[in-house]
Amino acid sequence: MLLNAPIRRPSLATVLAATLACGGAGTEPAPRPDPEPEPEPPPAAATTATYRVVFEATWSASTHPTNFPGGAHFSPLIGAVHDEDATFWAPEGAATPGIESMAETGSTSALTNEIQAEIPDNALAVVNGSGIRSPGARTIQAVTLREDFPLVTLVTMIAPSPDWFVGVSGLSLRDAAGNWIEELEVVLYPYDAGTDSGPSYNSANDDTQPREPIHSLRGVNPFSDEPIGTFTFTRTDA
C-alpha cells in the first residue's frame, strides 16, 4: 500500500465533458412554439360608390288596360343624393311645391330648387334623366354616393295624368353591415300626389281642397295591380 501516492484530481475539462454526457443539455428550456400570425384586418369599406340607374317602364295597355291613354310617357327623371336629414317626399306625407309641379306638369325646376337648397348640408347632388315613352327604358349612367350621403330619391310623372307619379324616396344603397349594395331592383307602383282631384288620365285641372297626403294608387282605377316599371341600381366602380 502506497501511503504517499499523489491524489489526482480530474481536470475542469473532464468535469464539463462528464456533465454534458450525463444529460446536462436536458436542463435547457424547451423551445417555444412560433406565435400564431396576426389575422389580416378586413378591407376598409369604400367611402364612395357609383351606380348606373336603369328605369324600365312597363306601363302599357296590356298591363293597365282601363282607358289607357294615347301618347303615354314619363316626364324627365329628377331626384337627389342625400342623407337622412333631407326628405323630398314620402308616402302619407304632404307634397312639396316641387313634387306638386313634377306630378302635375312634369316640370323639374321647382324640385331642383328644393334639392339645391339642401346642398351641401343635407344633399350631395341633383340627379337628372330624360323622359321616355312607355313602355321603354332609360339609363342614368353615373350616380355617385358618399358614406355620409347614402340615400337616393328619384321621381317621374306618369303622363298624361292629373298628379300621378312613380319613384323612390330616401332609398339606401348600403346594407345593414354598412357595405355598398352591388345591385338593387325596385318595383314601382303609381302614387297620387294629393294635389289634383282628376279621376282619369286626361281630367281637367281640379285642385284638391284640402290637400290629401301622397298615397298609393296600386289597384285603384284606372290602374291595375301590375307594376308601372322598375328602377335597377347597379354598382359600376366595384
Secondary structure as GFF3:
##gff-version 3
##sequence-region A 1 238
A	DSSP	alpha_helix	12	21	.	.	.	ID=ss1
A	DSSP	three_ten_helix	24	27	.	.	.	ID=ss2
A	DSSP	beta_strand	48	57	.	.	.	ID=ss3
A	DSSP	beta_strand	73	74	.	.	.	ID=ss4
A	DSSP	beta_strand	77	82	.	.	.	ID=ss5
A	DSSP	alpha_helix	97	105	.	.	.	ID=ss6
A	DSSP	alpha_helix	109	116	.	.	.	ID=ss7
A	DSSP	beta_strand	123	129	.	.	.	ID=ss8
A	DSSP	beta_strand	132	133	.	.	.	ID=ss9
A	DSSP	beta_strand	136	146	.	.	.	ID=ss10
A	DSSP	beta_strand	151	159	.	.	.	ID=ss11
A	DSSP	beta_strand	164	172	.	.	.	ID=ss12
A	DSSP	beta_strand	183	188	.	.	.	ID=ss13
A	DSSP	beta_strand	191	192	.	.	.	ID=ss14
A	DSSP	beta_strand	215	216	.	.	.	ID=ss15
A	DSSP	beta_strand	229	235	.	.	.	ID=ss16
###
